[in-house]
């Protein structure tokens, strides 16, 4: 209830597998207290087989989520699972100007499914941000929806003088 108590423990490039290899125990589990909530959101970095230290099959992903849940509840915390959001590179616009979002497309679709399946299997809430984006981003229109992502024009920010193109993460 108190936003000052919110702790974002996300680390760029981390997957559920790599998080559990150290960050989960060291940074998250060790600090959990009874009554805390843990929002677990993975999938983007979990679905690339070429990155063996991060990759998990959808079935392994479900098992890893179950393990996180057991450990969090053992500390008295509650857990929610969130799905990945769609990559903006999967947006399109038809001849009539209507925007379309293919959220489960590309490689993340199997892990969006796995996140939802894990939540169902465990019996906890799942925030399907992928589906929400598919349904609601078109209301913004393509140009405005793209502004949500890290698609930065040259000169827009001093940190990125040449611009920056990240179709995966939000600003």
Number of C-alpha atoms within 10 A of each C-alpha: 5 5 6 6 8 11 9 9 12 13 9 8 11 18 23 24 21 18 19 17 13 11 17 18 14 12 12 17 17 12 10 19 15 12 11 16 16 21 15 19 19 25 28 25 22 26 24 16 12 8 11 12 14 21 21 24 15 22 13 14 25 22 15 17 24 16 13 20 23 16 16 23 19 14 17 15 18 20 22 16 22 21 25 27 25 27 23 23 14 15 18 14 13 8 6 6 10 12 19 18 23 18 24 20 13 13 14 25 22 18 25 28 18 22 27 19 18 24 21 13 11 14 10 14 16 20 18 17 17 22 19 14 18 19 13 12 19 19 14 11 15 19 10 12 17 18 13 14 17 17 18 17 13 12 11 12 12 9 9 13 12 13 15 15 13 14 16 17 17 14 10
